[in-house]
Amino acid sequence: MEEIQELKRQGMKFQGISNVTGYDRKTIRKYLRETARPPIYGPREARASKLDRFKCVIGKRCNAGVWNAVVLLRELRERGYEGGYTILKDYLQPRRREARVVAVRRFETQPGQQAQVDWGHLGSIETSKGECKLWVFVLTLGHSRAIAAEAAVDQKLRTLLRPAGPKALLLAPSRATRVRIVARASRASLGACSRM
């Protein structure tokens, strides 16, 4: 703007200023008429989105666990939505990230109220009758996060329900982050392995 005004003061015509600066003659004329204030550029006002009317419905459906954009698009179209898939997907994407953060929130339980159990594969052991898979049963208490683990050669119900023997391992919560279980298979469990 100041450059255009300086060239005009030096006596240049609009075409000459246009050649020097690269601006169109109409732009130069506009800037020279509005010498009192320089142009102000700023963020534009947000336009109304096609989703604005449906954000409440989308929020309710997401709270109900429906995050699939294709399913939501079908439901919104039934309610009169005229927008496309991409605008809906772009609207859902940051909200999915927020929902994942909330989903891993830790919850507390009273002693004796809750435990989580799972089976895991430890590898295989060699026996005189061949190779046998070795499994670990892990029980994590909800209140203290203490872990009990026991190795087994199968995942049958009778194996799960039998009383814990000397090979059961109880781990304190502070040591539960890194657990290495060394299984000592008894002769009875190896016999069960060879019969499988």
C-alpha positions, 0 to 999 in steps of 0.5 A, a space after each residue: 500500500 505504501 509502495 503504491 502511494 510513493 510511486 503515485 507521489 513520484 508521478 507515475 500513472 496507474 499503468 506504470 505502477 501496475 507494471 512495477 508492482 504486479 497489481 492490477 490497475 483497478 486494485 491500485 486505483 482502489 488503494 489510492 482512493 482509500 488512503 486513510 486506512 490500510 486494508 484489514 485482513 482477518 479471519 472470515 466469519 464461519 459459514 453455517 454448516 449443513 451439520 449444524 441442525 444435526 449436531 445434537 442428534 449426532 452427539 446423542 448417537 455417539 453417546 449411545 456408541 454409534 461412531 460409524 459415519 456410514 451408519 450416522 449418514 444413513 440415519 441423518 439422511 432419514 431426518 433430512 440431512 442433505 450434506 455429504 459423507 466427508 463433512 460428517 467424517 471430518 466432524 466425527 474424527 476429533 470427537 473419536 480421539 476425545 472418546 478414546 481418551 475417556 474410554 481408558 479411564 481407570 475405575 475403582 472397585 471395592 475389595 472382593 467385588 471384581 476380577 479380570 481373567 484371561 488365558 495366554 499362550 506361553 510357548 511349547 514344552 518338549 516331552 518324551 511324547 512330543 511337543 505340548 503347548 503351554 498356557 498361562 491363566 492370569 487373574 487380576 484383582 480389580 481393587 489391588 491390581 494383584 495378579 495370580 498366574 498359573 501355568 497349564 497344559 490345556 484350557 479345559 474347565 476342569 483345569 481352571 476349576 482345580 485348586 491352585 497348587 504350589 506352582 500358582 504365583 501371586 504377584 504384588 501390583 508393583 511387580 505386575 508390570 513385568 512378569 516372567 513366569 517360569 513354569 514347572 510342569 508336574 508329571 501329572 500335567 505332562 501325562 495329560 499333555 501326552 494324552 492330548 
